[in-house]
Amino acid sequence: MSVQIKICGLSTPETVDAAIEAGATHIGLVHYEPSPRHVALDQARELRERARGKAKAVLLLVNADPELTGRALNAIQPDVIQFHGSETPQWIGGIRRSLSYEVWKAVGLKDAGTLTRSEKYIGMVDRLLFDAPAKKLPGGNGTAFDWSLLAGHNHQIDWALAGGLTADNVAEAIRATQAPLVDTSSGVESAPGVKDPQRIADFCRAVRSA
Ligand SMILES: O=C(O)c1ccccc1N[C@@H]1O[C@H](COP(=O)(O)O)[C@@H](O)[C@H]1O
């Protein structure tokens, strides 16, 4: 099966179109004010509508309280909600019961122990997204982690790979991990928060060449 592609942190109609044109299966909308990719809810709703039926829309939140989570979901009606902070399995499990959306949880992979601990989310989420450990931001830092941590791992749940992926390294990352879905943000930008249509196209082409 072909590898699915998520282009995260889109904030303009032109780059949403570029991602879809290039073959992205998912577009990511970041609602998190400290991020250079933050989009307001009304802006996110417009981008989501533009992608409807063409690519799945993923709403990314970081440690949002239930009120903001509910408001953002109502406004955007995404296909997927991605929790990218320190949300616990219990918290996600509680909120998921009231949701009809696919739920993803990002986990910063530092070592084999973090991979083992990520198993506590099994049964609570639909997909685990393995990313580099948090730095200044919880994600979107453009740093990769040691992919050998995932080599040969017996995944018991759907999963995805993120963290510092670019057109230059994504084919190698797929070969090393057998990732079914790859997710990039900084790696397709010309400056923080500024997506580059050419880099998006190059990234998607590199995924298909893997
Ligand atoms: O993109 C962001 O600004 C962001 C902010 C807060 C949490 C997560 C964020 N992005 C996610 O992080 C991964 C990795 O990003 P990168 O490719 O290393 O820049 C990205 O795929 C987003 O899902």
The ligand as an SDF file (V2000), in Angstrom:
LIG
                    3D

 23 24  0  0  0  0  0  0  0  0999 V2000
    4.1820   22.5720   13.4510 O   0  0  0  0  0  0  0  0  0  0  0  0
    4.1570   23.1380   14.5550 C   0  0  0  0  0  0  0  0  0  0  0  0
    4.3900   24.3450   14.6810 O   0  0  0  0  0  0  0  0  0  0  0  0
    3.8310   22.3500   15.7810 C   0  0  0  0  0  0  0  0  0  0  0  0
    3.6350   23.0350   16.9680 C   0  0  0  0  0  0  0  0  0  0  0  0
    3.3250   22.3420   18.1110 C   0  0  0  0  0  0  0  0  0  0  0  0
    3.2350   20.9690   18.0980 C   0  0  0  0  0  0  0  0  0  0  0  0
    3.4330   20.2650   16.9160 C   0  0  0  0  0  0  0  0  0  0  0  0
    3.7400   20.9340   15.7480 C   0  0  0  0  0  0  0  0  0  0  0  0
    3.9640   20.2720   14.5560 N   0  0  0  0  0  0  0  0  0  0  0  0
    4.0110   18.8590   14.4370 C   0  0  0  0  0  0  0  0  0  0  0  0
    5.3380   18.3860   14.6860 O   0  0  0  0  0  0  0  0  0  0  0  0
    5.7120   17.4640   13.6840 C   0  0  0  0  0  0  0  0  0  0  0  0
    7.1780   17.5540   13.3720 C   0  0  0  0  0  0  0  0  0  0  0  0
    7.4650   18.7880   12.7670 O   0  0  0  0  0  0  0  0  0  0  0  0
    8.7550   19.0070   11.8360 P   0  0  0  0  0  0  0  0  0  0  0  0
    8.4830   18.3310   10.5300 O   0  0  0  0  0  0  0  0  0  0  0  0
    9.8990   18.4000   12.5620 O   0  0  0  0  0  0  0  0  0  0  0  0
    8.8690   20.4830   11.6920 O   0  0  0  0  0  0  0  0  0  0  0  0
    4.8920   17.8680   12.4700 C   0  0  0  0  0  0  0  0  0  0  0  0
    4.8100   16.8400   11.6120 O   0  0  0  0  0  0  0  0  0  0  0  0
    3.6210   18.3830   13.0710 C   0  0  0  0  0  0  0  0  0  0  0  0
    2.6810   17.3230   13.1630 O   0  0  0  0  0  0  0  0  0  0  0  0
  1  2  2  0
  2  3  1  0
  2  4  1  0
  4  5  1  0
  4  9  2  0
  5  6  2  0
  6  7  1  0
  7  8  2  0
  8  9  1  0
  9 10  1  0
 10 11  1  0
 11 12  1  0
 11 22  1  0
 12 13  1  0
 13 14  1  0
 13 20  1  0
 14 15  1  0
 15 16  1  0
 16 17  2  0
 16 18  1  0
 16 19  1  0
 20 21  1  0
 20 22  1  0
 22 23  1  0
M  END
$$$$
